[in-house]
């Protein structure tokens, strides 16, 4: 018998993760997005990452249909933006500056320390989530001075600063 959903969430809250906002466009060209901490690299050659998206996400249909998405790795001082994209707000982009990346997909340059522009390779339904794999076809790496935001113990926090040599 598996642990309850509440127990599982409590267990996983002990694992610090980065925070990203996944963006895409719907069929009408309207920007859509969601906050996630379920992102990881899969392969360096070719460059592939994966994102896990709740099956109840209102962004998921656009993500699956468009076959293009951007993973925006968020800066430590953008908790408010992360919370907006984690909400069920109708227009999450209302107060967020963005530019069009490849194929017009939104890139959050202002709040992101890095981004990866992806073409969907595959989707796999596992439990209450869809695992979306993407080939990274563009993006920007963070500057050395950038500090990412992390999620741990059900709260946002700046990532620890690495020791200097």
C-alpha angles and dihedrals in degrees: 000000000000123000117264122270089252092052091047092051090048091050094048093047088075090066113083113220137179119253124233137175114220114208134188141147128257124225091277093051093254113147116247130184149164139196117242140170092191101094127121142159116256103180138004095200103065096016107241132163134178134221125195114215128188111248089230093056113125088214094057097082091054092045092052094044099044096049088206128091143157125224107210111197104213132232122238094248096055102079091127091058091047089053092050092053090046089055132081092245114151096225109030091169095057095105100019124101114223141158130214114261126186112339089003095289110154120260115194098214095164098057102025127085091198139357139201120208110210143191112210115249101176146343125216126186111221118171111308094343141070116224109215118193120202136192107226106232099167145353148123130267121225124264115249091250096052117112118205125216118242135197120223135150089009092300139098120242140162113267114254114266111249116239116262120238 
